[in-house]
Amino acid sequence: MIQNLTSVSQENLLRLYNRIWNEHYFPTLWQQAVIIPLLKAGKDPTNPSSYRPIALTSCLCKLLEKMINRRLVYFLETNNFLHRCQSGFRKDRSTLDNLLALETDIRLPFLQRKHLVAIFFDIEKAYDRTWRYGILKDLHDFNLRGNLSIFIQNFLKLRRFQVRVGYDLSDFFIQEEGVPQGSVLSVTLFSIKINGILNQLPFKVKGFLYVDDLYVSCAGEDMNVIQRQVQTAINNIQTWSVKNGFTFSTTKTAGVHFCRKRKLHLDPEIQHDGHKIPFVNEIRFLGIVFDKKLTFLPHIKTLRKRCERALNILRVLSSTSWGADQPSMMRIYRSTILSKIDYGCMIYGSARKSVLQKLDPVHHTAL
């Protein structure tokens, strides 16, 4: 729509952007959002927490945010303010960086006949509870001054939203904390605020972060030493989170003791906020299921079930009398099945041949 504006209209829009930038004014309508709740797959529709809020904001505001976000990201990257182990929404970074780091951290202790203990954290309502003043303070600590910091301050304050269900709109609610949902700038602002958590880890404890998905790990031969190191890291993280307004879910935080030693060895006893962290045999992290022996058998089984459900789409559309043609079917196959198999294949591709062969029937049936 904006690209189809006349040159005169585009110049007027540019003047508006420059006035907002230089005169430190933010339009009231741009501080409003319409929230559309979408039910999460397999969740109870009567539970409000089962819905994912989708925020609709002004397109003109998003365009300005995109321009300013480029400046902000350039400032952060050129000055190396973001931690090297944070990969979320950064150029030339993806979930695979964290997945490969985790697999490497697991395999190296396996080769050295050591243990590795990893704790996977879940942040409750990460975007909605991000401390706004903390973001501005971090920007000030980064020595960011001038119009950019003032724009972000105006952007964060006086946020309002309505909830739309069908054709009905609710009254306005004031969003007193957190970064705005559906905003281009919100991801970068959240990354700035969460960045400091990786600086709380002891020397022997590693940590990797993708947006709000965090794991810390420690390897060694002595489980007592590992337990002390990981417990110190968790205590530091808990202290930091209290100071910076984040809350970690004690029910969703879990640990995995990765080890291939055959003799009996107990899992460490580690606590978080007064609750004992449960240790599980497998855990899903960024879409890949890691089991404690790193066989990837649980992931292959889960992946096969997902692909088999997608096969039903191909079966419906493959009718010889009215179905789609072959090129269309191939595009559907690539988007619904092959994309699932390709994601993380460099991670789970190290599994035994007999495990990987469980995916062959899905591939052959689809073709």
ABEGO torsion letter per residue (X at the ends): XAAABBAAAAAAAAAAAAAAAAAGBBBAAAABBBBBBBBBBGBBAABAAABBBBBBBBAAAAAAAAAAAAAAAAAAAAAGABBAABABGBBGBBAAAAAAAAAAAAAAAAAAGBBBBBBBBBBBGAAAABBAAAAAAAAAAAGBBEAAAAAAAAAABGBBBBBBBEABBBBBBBBABEBBBGBAAAAAAAAAAAAAAAAABBAABBBBBBEABBBBBBBEABAAAAAAAAAAAAAAAAAAAAAAGBBBBAAABBBBBBBABABBBBBBBBBBGGBBBBBBABBBBGGBBBBAAGAGAAAAAAAAAAAAAAAAAAAAAABAAABBBAAAAAAAAAAAAAAAAABGAAAAAABBAAAAAAAAAAAAAAX
